[in-house]
Amino acid sequence: MTGWHIITSEYAPDVGGVSDYTQQVAEALAQGGEEVHVWCPPTTQPRPVSCVHVHTELGRFRPFDLRRLARALDSFHSPRRLLVQWVPHGYGYRSINLWFCLWLAGRALKGDVVELMVHEPFLELKRGPWRHVAIALVHRLMTIVLLRAATRLWVAIPAWEGLLRPYAFGRSLRIDWLPIPACITSLREPAQSVREAYVDGARPLVGHFGSYGDAVSQLLAERLPGIMESSARPSLLLIGARGEAFRAALIERYPAWSARVHATGYVDSVELPGCLQACDLFLQPYPDGITSRRTSAMACLALGLPMVTTSGHLTEALWKTSGAVSLAHVSDPAAFSAAATRLLQEPAERARIGLGAASLYRERFTLTSVVMALKAA
């Protein structure tokens, strides 16, 4: 096989976790001397000059677009290595694009080597509206088709293997964990100048980095009063898109916090490290627990920043054994708030956790490790 053909539902400059991850991997492979082609939807924004060949034949994932993509792929020498960034809701048709899965099966029959990088497997099957149940069932049918087409699976977290393996129906299929690295660049602006924009004097600054979806926002809101009203009286910096709306909701509920709660809005990867490093401690609760697919946690980890987070049913064992984060079970908001309050009073312990975070990231999660695993496969 010659070259890489990465198929993705989003790619830079479009904003999204899959977009950021795919761009990182594609550019790292290309900079290492590999020929890399990315097949993605078109964008209205100009793309920066890159050593990666970006093609927009994927269109809107319709059968017509897939036939056009097939003709374009056929112009390259066979067999082609197709690395598909899989997340079911990414490929249109309200997340039930069975045509796309069947198209990939056809490419496999034609001799292409299909590999899946599974960021998310399928919608949880549980009681609820009939439409939710129907989508979850179709997702499982799509998974069956994909696993028949694939020669290898990469998963963002180890827990996905246990969910996916039954749909291989006994077929021997290699599944390997390929963690998600942090999507950040080197620091360009001194963190102190960022800090001074949001906090006066020696008051501690706690931060949260994320996209402020309903589930995480609810967890954060439940835990903040015990921290904000503690004797440390910290300021809070909300980093990331939609943080302004979350701030407004907090201030409406807690007007006395208005001078201490700040929101940056969306921050690009160049400016992001400065905002993150301005904070003394991060509050990162997740409904299913911290996992290696949480890019917000990976960013804190990569910069060696102390973090209080939650353990849950998807949390890998390494988070409990490494000492790289402070953990409280997702069902215990009081323990989370108490851990954060304690760490605000113990700078030496925050420094220890930060060193552990940086060490764990270097050992397990760097982009170099990801690229080496892909090239060795």
C-alpha positions as CSV (number, residue, x, y, z in Angstrom):
1,M,0.0,0.0,0.0
2,T,1.2,3.5,-0.8
3,G,0.0,6.6,1.0
4,W,-2.8,7.2,3.4
5,H,-6.5,8.0,2.6
6,I,-8.2,9.4,5.7
7,I,-11.9,9.7,5.5
8,T,-13.5,12.1,7.9
9,S,-16.8,13.9,8.5
10,E,-15.1,17.2,9.4
11,Y,-11.7,18.7,8.9
12,A,-10.0,22.0,9.7
13,P,-10.8,24.9,9.5
14,D,-14.2,23.4,10.6
15,V,-14.4,23.4,14.4
16,G,-14.8,20.0,16.2
17,G,-13.0,17.3,18.1
18,V,-12.8,15.0,15.2
19,S,-11.6,17.8,12.9
20,D,-8.8,18.8,15.3
21,Y,-7.7,15.2,15.8
22,T,-7.7,14.3,12.1
23,Q,-5.7,17.4,11.2
24,Q,-3.1,16.6,13.9
25,V,-2.7,13.0,12.7
26,A,-2.7,13.9,9.0
27,E,-0.1,16.6,9.3
28,A,2.1,14.5,11.6
29,L,2.0,11.6,9.1
30,A,2.8,14.0,6.2
31,Q,5.6,15.7,8.1
32,G,7.1,12.3,8.7
33,G,7.4,11.7,4.9
34,E,4.1,9.9,4.3
35,E,1.8,10.8,1.4
36,V,-1.5,11.7,3.0
37,H,-4.9,12.4,1.4
38,V,-7.8,13.6,3.4
39,W,-11.3,13.1,2.0
40,C,-13.9,15.4,3.7
41,P,-16.9,17.7,3.1
42,P,-16.2,21.1,1.6
43,T,-16.0,24.2,3.8
44,T,-16.8,27.9,3.2
45,Q,-13.6,29.0,4.9
46,P,-10.1,29.0,3.2
47,R,-7.8,26.1,4.3
48,P,-4.2,26.9,5.2
49,V,-1.4,25.7,3.1
50,S,-0.4,22.2,4.2
51,C,1.6,19.2,3.2
52,V,-1.6,17.2,3.4
53,H,-3.7,16.7,0.2
54,V,-7.3,17.7,1.1
55,H,-10.1,16.6,-1.2
56,T,-13.8,17.6,-0.8
57,E,-15.4,14.8,-2.9
58,L,-17.2,13.5,0.3
59,G,-19.7,16.3,-0.2
60,R,-22.8,15.8,2.0
61,F,-22.4,12.0,2.2
62,R,-25.2,11.2,-0.3
63,P,-25.0,8.2,-2.7
64,F,-24.1,10.6,-5.5
65,D,-21.2,12.0,-3.4
66,L,-20.0,8.5,-2.5
67,R,-19.9,7.5,-6.2
68,R,-17.9,10.6,-7.0
69,L,-15.5,9.7,-4.1
70,A,-15.2,6.2,-5.4
71,R,-14.1,7.4,-8.8
72,A,-11.5,9.7,-7.2
73,L,-10.1,6.9,-5.0
74,D,-9.9,4.6,-8.0
75,S,-7.4,6.9,-9.6
76,F,-4.9,5.8,-6.9
77,H,-3.0,2.5,-6.9
78,S,-4.7,-0.4,-5.3
79,P,-4.9,-1.5,-2.5
80,R,-5.7,1.7,-0.8
81,R,-5.5,2.1,3.0
82,L,-8.7,3.9,4.1
83,L,-8.5,5.2,7.7
84,V,-12.1,6.2,8.6
85,Q,-12.7,8.6,11.5
86,W,-16.0,7.1,12.8
87,V,-18.6,8.8,14.8
88,P,-22.2,7.8,13.7
89,H,-23.7,11.3,14.0
90,G,-20.9,12.8,11.8
91,Y,-22.0,11.5,8.4
92,G,-25.4,13.1,7.9
93,Y,-28.8,11.6,7.4
94,R,-29.5,12.3,11.1
95,S,-26.8,9.8,12.1
96,I,-28.3,6.8,10.2
97,N,-26.3,6.9,7.0
98,L,-26.4,3.2,6.3
99,W,-25.5,4.0,2.7
100,F,-22.0,5.2,3.8
101,C,-21.4,1.9,5.7
102,L,-22.5,-0.2,2.7
103,W,-20.2,1.9,0.5
104,L,-17.3,1.2,2.8
105,A,-18.2,-2.5,2.6
106,G,-18.1,-2.3,-1.1
107,R,-14.6,-0.7,-1.0
108,A,-13.4,-3.6,1.1
109,L,-14.8,-6.1,-1.4
110,K,-12.9,-4.2,-4.1
111,G,-9.6,-4.7,-2.3
112,D,-9.2,-1.6,-0.2
113,V,-7.9,-2.0,3.4
114,V,-10.5,-0.4,5.7
115,E,-9.5,0.7,9.2
116,L,-11.8,2.4,11.6
117,M,-10.8,4.9,14.2
118,V,-13.9,4.8,16.5
119,H,-14.4,8.0,18.4
120,E,-17.9,7.0,19.5
121,P,-19.5,3.6,18.6
122,F,-23.3,4.0,18.7
123,L,-26.2,5.6,20.6
124,E,-27.0,3.9,23.9
125,L,-30.0,1.5,23.7
126,K,-32.4,2.3,26.5
127,R,-36.0,3.0,27.1
128,G,-37.1,6.3,25.7
129,P,-38.9,7.8,22.7
130,W,-39.4,5.4,19.9
131,R,-37.2,7.5,17.6
132,H,-34.3,7.3,20.0
133,V,-34.7,3.5,20.1
134,A,-34.9,3.2,16.3
135,I,-31.8,5.2,15.8
136,A,-29.9,3.1,18.4
137,L,-31.0,-0.1,16.5
138,V,-29.9,1.3,13.1
139,H,-26.6,2.3,14.6
140,R,-26.0,-1.3,15.6
141,L,-26.9,-2.5,12.1
142,M,-24.4,0.1,10.8
143,T,-21.8,-1.3,13.2
144,I,-22.3,-4.9,11.9
145,V,-21.7,-3.7,8.4
146,L,-18.6,-1.7,9.4
147,L,-17.1,-4.5,11.3
148,R,-17.5,-6.9,8.4
149,A,-15.7,-4.4,6.2
150,A,-12.9,-3.4,8.5
151,T,-9.6,-5.3,8.8
152,R,-8.7,-3.4,12.0
153,L,-10.3,-1.2,14.6
154,W,-8.7,1.6,16.6
155,V,-10.8,2.9,19.6
156,A,-10.5,6.2,21.5
157,I,-11.1,4.4,24.8
158,P,-10.7,0.8,25.9
159,A,-14.4,0.6,26.9
160,W,-15.4,0.8,23.2
161,E,-13.9,-2.6,22.5
162,G,-16.3,-4.4,24.9
163,L,-19.2,-2.6,23.2
164,L,-18.1,-3.4,19.7
165,R,-16.7,-6.9,19.9
166,P,-20.1,-8.7,20.1
167,Y,-21.1,-7.2,16.7
168,A,-18.2,-8.9,15.0
169,F,-20.1,-12.2,15.7
170,G,-17.0,-14.2,16.5
171,R,-14.9,-12.8,13.6
172,S,-11.2,-12.4,14.6
173,L,-10.8,-8.6,14.4
174,R,-7.9,-6.7,15.9
175,I,-9.0,-3.8,18.1
176,D,-6.4,-1.5,19.6
177,W,-6.6,1.5,21.9
178,L,-5.4,4.7,20.2
179,P,-5.7,7.6,22.6
180,I,-6.7,11.1,21.6
181,P,-3.8,13.6,22.0
182,A,-4.3,17.2,23.1
183,C,-5.1,19.7,20.4
184,I,-2.9,22.5,21.5
185,T,0.2,24.3,20.3
186,S,3.2,25.8,22.2
187,L,2.6,28.8,24.5
188,R,3.0,32.1,22.8
189,E,1.5,34.6,25.3
190,P,2.7,34.7,28.9
191,A,0.1,33.2,31.2
192,Q,0.5,36.0,33.7
193,S,-0.8,38.6,31.3
194,V,-3.9,36.4,30.7
195,R,-4.4,35.9,34.4
196,E,-4.2,39.7,35.1
197,A,-7.1,40.2,32.7
198,Y,-9.4,38.0,34.9
199,V,-8.3,38.2,38.5
200,D,-6.8,40.8,40.9
201,G,-4.0,40.2,43.4
202,A,-3.5,36.8,44.9
203,R,-7.1,35.5,44.5
204,P,-7.0,32.0,43.1
205,L,-8.4,31.4,39.6
206,V,-10.2,28.1,38.9
207,G,-11.0,27.2,35.3
208,H,-13.2,24.9,33.2
209,F,-12.4,24.1,29.6
210,G,-15.1,22.6,27.4
211,S,-18.0,23.2,25.0
212,Y,-20.7,23.6,27.8
213,G,-23.1,21.0,26.7
214,D,-26.1,20.3,28.9
215,A,-24.7,17.2,30.7
216,V,-21.4,18.7,31.7
217,S,-22.8,22.1,32.5
218,Q,-25.3,20.6,34.9
219,L,-22.5,18.7,36.7
220,L,-20.4,21.8,36.9
221,A,-23.2,24.0,38.2
222,E,-24.0,21.5,40.9
223,R,-20.4,21.6,42.2
224,L,-19.6,25.3,41.9
225,P,-21.4,26.7,45.0
226,G,-19.3,24.7,47.4
227,I,-16.1,26.0,45.7
228,M,-17.1,29.6,44.9
229,E,-18.4,30.2,48.4
230,S,-15.4,28.5,50.1
231,S,-12.9,30.6,52.2
232,A,-10.6,30.8,49.1
233,R,-13.3,32.9,47.3
234,P,-11.8,32.0,43.9
235,S,-12.5,33.6,40.5
236,L,-13.8,31.3,37.7
237,L,-12.7,31.3,34.1
238,L,-14.9,29.5,31.6
239,I,-12.8,28.7,28.5
240,G,-14.4,27.6,25.3
241,A,-17.3,28.1,23.0
242,R,-20.7,28.8,24.6
243,G,-19.1,29.6,27.9
244,E,-20.7,33.1,27.7
245,A,-24.2,31.5,27.9
246,F,-23.2,29.4,30.8
247,R,-21.8,32.4,32.6
248,A,-25.0,34.3,32.1
249,A,-27.0,31.4,33.6
250,L,-24.7,31.3,36.6
251,I,-24.9,35.1,37.2
252,E,-28.7,35.0,36.9
253,R,-28.7,32.3,39.7
254,Y,-25.8,33.8,41.8
255,P,-25.7,37.5,41.2
256,A,-23.0,38.0,43.8
257,W,-20.6,36.1,41.6
258,S,-20.8,38.5,38.7
259,A,-17.4,40.1,39.3
260,R,-15.7,36.7,39.8
261,V,-17.0,34.7,36.8
262,H,-15.5,35.3,33.4
263,A,-15.9,33.6,30.0
264,T,-13.4,33.7,27.1
265,G,-15.7,32.4,24.3
266,Y,-14.0,30.2,21.6
267,V,-10.2,30.2,21.9
268,D,-8.1,29.0,19.0
269,S,-5.3,26.4,19.5
270,V,-2.6,29.1,19.5
271,E,-4.1,31.2,22.3
272,L,-5.5,28.3,24.3
273,P,-2.4,27.4,26.3
274,G,-2.1,30.9,27.7
275,C,-5.7,30.8,28.9
276,L,-5.2,27.3,30.4
277,Q,-1.9,28.1,32.2
278,A,-3.4,31.2,33.8
279,C,-5.5,29.0,36.0
280,D,-4.5,27.5,39.4
281,L,-6.9,24.5,39.2
282,F,-9.3,23.0,36.7
283,L,-12.8,21.7,37.4
284,Q,-13.6,19.0,34.7
285,P,-16.6,16.9,35.6
286,Y,-17.9,14.4,33.0
287,P,-21.1,12.4,33.3
288,D,-19.5,9.0,32.3
289,G,-16.2,9.9,34.1
290,I,-12.9,11.1,32.7
291,T,-11.6,9.0,29.8
292,S,-8.8,9.4,27.3
293,R,-11.2,10.6,24.6
294,R,-11.9,13.9,26.6
295,T,-9.8,16.4,24.6
296,S,-10.5,19.1,27.2
297,A,-8.9,16.9,29.9
298,M,-6.0,16.0,27.5
299,A,-5.2,19.7,27.1
300,C,-4.9,20.2,30.9
301,L,-2.9,17.0,31.1
302,A,-0.5,18.0,28.4
303,L,0.3,21.3,30.1
304,G,0.8,19.7,33.5
305,L,-2.2,21.5,35.1
306,P,-3.9,20.2,38.2
307,M,-7.4,19.0,37.7
308,V,-10.3,17.8,39.8
309,T,-12.5,15.4,37.7
310,T,-15.0,12.6,38.0
311,S,-14.7,8.9,37.9
312,G,-17.5,7.0,36.1
313,H,-18.4,3.8,34.3
314,L,-16.1,4.6,31.4
315,T,-13.1,5.8,33.4
316,E,-9.9,3.8,32.7
317,A,-7.9,2.3,35.6
318,L,-4.9,4.5,34.9
319,W,-6.7,7.6,36.1
320,K,-7.0,6.0,39.6
321,T,-3.5,4.6,39.8
322,S,-1.4,7.4,38.2
323,G,-2.1,10.2,40.7
324,A,-2.3,12.5,37.7
325,V,-5.7,13.9,38.7
326,S,-7.9,14.4,41.7
327,L,-10.9,12.0,41.4
328,A,-14.4,12.1,42.9
329,H,-17.1,9.8,41.8
330,V,-19.6,11.4,39.5
331,S,-22.5,10.7,41.9
332,D,-20.8,12.6,44.8
333,P,-20.8,16.4,44.1
334,A,-19.8,17.2,47.7
335,A,-16.6,15.1,47.4
336,F,-15.7,17.0,44.2
337,S,-16.2,20.4,45.8
338,A,-14.3,19.4,48.9
339,A,-11.4,18.1,46.8
340,A,-11.2,21.4,44.8
341,T,-11.5,23.5,48.0
342,R,-8.7,21.5,49.7
343,L,-6.4,21.8,46.6
344,L,-6.9,25.6,46.5
345,Q,-5.3,25.7,50.0
346,E,-2.5,23.3,49.1
347,P,-0.2,24.7,46.4
348,A,2.4,21.9,46.9
349,E,-0.3,19.2,46.3
350,R,-1.5,21.0,43.2
351,A,2.1,21.1,41.9
352,R,2.5,17.4,42.6
353,I,-0.7,16.6,40.6
354,G,0.5,18.8,37.8
355,L,3.8,17.0,37.5
356,G,2.0,13.7,37.5
357,A,-0.3,14.9,34.8
358,A,2.5,16.0,32.5
359,S,4.4,12.7,33.1
360,L,1.3,10.6,32.3
361,Y,0.7,12.5,29.1
362,R,4.3,12.1,27.9
363,E,4.1,8.3,28.6
364,R,0.7,7.5,27.1
365,F,-0.9,10.2,25.1
366,T,1.4,12.2,22.8
367,L,0.8,12.7,19.1
368,T,4.1,11.0,18.4
369,S,2.8,7.8,20.1
370,V,-0.4,7.9,18.0
371,V,1.5,8.2,14.8
372,M,4.0,5.5,15.6
373,A,1.2,3.1,16.4
374,L,-0.5,3.8,13.1
375,K,2.7,3.5,11.0
376,A,3.7,0.2,12.8
377,A,0.3,-1.4,12.1
